[in-house]
Amino acid sequence: MSVLQGGQILAKRTSTSNLLYQSVDNEISDVFDSTHYKALCKTQVEIKGVRMSHQLFDSPTDVALGQSMDGVALFERSKNRCTATPIITVNYNLPPEIRAHSSNVLINAIIPGPHGPKDVDSFMFPMYKESHRLAEGVRMDNIFVKSSFTFRAYWIRVFGDMLAMMEMMEIKGHMGVRHCRRCLISGTTGNGTTYYSPLAQPRDPNSEESNPLVSWNPRALEMRIHQQVLSALDDISKARNKTEKERLQTIWGLTGKPSYIFRFPGADFVASTPYDFMHMMLSNNTKNYTKILQGKFNKFDSGTGNYIIPPATWIEIGVELVKANRTIPSAFVSYLPDIWKERSSYTAELYSFWIVYAAPILLHGRLPSPYYEHLVKFGKIIKFCLKFTITTEELETLEELCISWVEEYEKLYYQYNASRVAFCTSNIHGVLHIPEDIRRSGPLWTAWAFIMERICSLTVRAVKSRLNPFGSLNQYFKRVAQLTHIRNKYNLSSQLEPLDEAGEASDEESDADWQDEDLASGTLPPVKLTRFEEQVQGYGVLKPSTLERPDDYRTSPSEERLGTKCEYSTENCEVFRYSVQPQVLVSHCDPSFATMERWCKFGIDGGDSVRGSEAMKPEQNIRDSSFVRFELAKRNGNRAVLYGQFHYAVVLSLNPVNIPGRLSIPTRKTFILAFITPTKRAALTRRRRWLRSLIVMRKHLSSLTCGLFKLL
């Protein structure tokens, strides 16, 4: 494990003491200022019930780690959703400036799909054993001071989006009465079956509005405790029957399966699991807040309020927002789409800029007074959450802001109506716990999911094979780990860039070496033929070749091999369609051309290569690239665009022939004939399921658009 990136940071300082984190009183700047970390520093290490002789973080060489997990769809447009689940570890001992770099994030595992893991603990067990080994200590050498020391590391943080945290924390979410992972507030279903957690219970429709509401005190919520959670999980696992188990699961909001993660030395069920700011506040709360004002939140109307802005006004807001892109520096935010027409394209970054800077200006005078002030207060909460360093005084201010904002939110939108309890989602309730999360776990930026999303993006880019995506991922990340180890061991960071940062620039540069000069002259780079390829005489543009020839690639021209119909284009590229019997072609074959060659792969100079289906072995685990797009001429002179599977091509030489209305070849000519089976859709349009077409390709493929066969 590269803790300090191969000693680069140590090499730039003369003393190791300069690397130690310096805490400032009344300020929270990193995880090391959290109450959880400070409590761990006074805690004895315990492994499987056995107390060790050392405490957590009692040595300056001890490392604090954080773990995250998330599922990612490998293909955007896929009928069957194919996912993978990366598990990463973040090294909190690295400076914040480089901590989130992809090259410094440890990718522990990629759980293959095609579906998400049903039992996350089965993949966590190796890490569980590793955590015990690292907590006991591993002897290592310090090459800078030429001495050995005991290296220890502890996982103190677990973060991710709501679905990932439900998997890792084994919580039931909205299906549990106590679904909050922070406190023991009891949810209510209102008029439905899903549990929600408003502070104020729904008002009885038969009671008077002057009657006081039954409400939870947001300043005195009963919080969960680590040992209490472990005890509840133990009770659920020991339930006498299924009915009792389901009852306990619903009451506690837990599945009853204790996760290995919270048995890591240093991990705590409450203090180690802060809410993810990116998903909770930006991707969910800000998104839903905007949908509420647009009247598109779960088809709810404004009830007794008047907060829904008319569509005509939203159209004006969208136009003004798009025009504002001209004067907004790109360092602030990327391009802002129309919030009314293109809201689905908004990301967490765009929602952050919208709610903090754009909405207060664009909605001023358009949103009624009580709702507008409530919106501005939400923007202030976002600003506090984005601070890299927050003082204890600012934290107290943030706590009051969060409480008053949630209470006003319930009054304005939930309206204490049982039919509108869906407004009080778990993300709205989570706003109450933001200040306490900062106290216990550190600033929100230390646990937001931007790091995880970057790794998910890298995972998608690493897939090079749609047929075998998980093997492709395995090879990619194995090579990344190998190169990272070499770079850190031999201090080659300047010479050997990480794969995710280097990208594919080298390939683009190599392709661009000839483009400027050759394209300016109107020529293409010369094609180098291998021993498996040859240039067909008279075809300067077409280069038939093969990687694997069929066993009987040299065959005699016969009616059986040519099929039942031949479709071709004439010499002058005027498109016609003829039905030519095979015996006509056979009778006019060049006698000197005793055999015709069959090829299963051909390439176009400067273009694509097409591989025939007969060159692909059934056991080959590769993508089928034999499907092509081609144009077929009709009798009326029009061309139909079809798709089909290319099987093979033959090289056939014909003598001069002139059959009026059927076939005209004034001079001896060599043809390249491609055998293609149209796809099911194309075959159905021709009222046939399978059709073997013989398509004559013109001599110069640069004029192929006039012919019957066209590769795009």
Helices and strands as residue ranges (DSSP letters): G 5-7, H 8-11, G 16-19, E 27-28, G 31-33, H 35-40, E 44-47, E 50-55, E 63-69, E 72-73, E 83-91, H 96-99, G 102-104, E 106-111, H 121-136, E 138-142, E 147-151, E 153-159, H 162-169, G 173-175, H 226-237, H 242-252, G 260-263, H 277-277, I 278-286, H 287-294, H 311-324, G 343-345, H 348-353, I 354-358, H 359-362, H 369-385, E 390-391, H 392-409, I 410-414, G 418-423, H 426-430, G 431-433, H 434-441, G 444-446, H 450-462, H 469-489, H 499-502, H 505-521, E 542-545, E 554-555, H 559-562, H 582-587, E 596-599, E 601-604, E 609-611, G 613-615, E 627-633, E 639-654, E 657-659, E 663-665, E 669-678, H 680-685, E 693-697, G 701-706
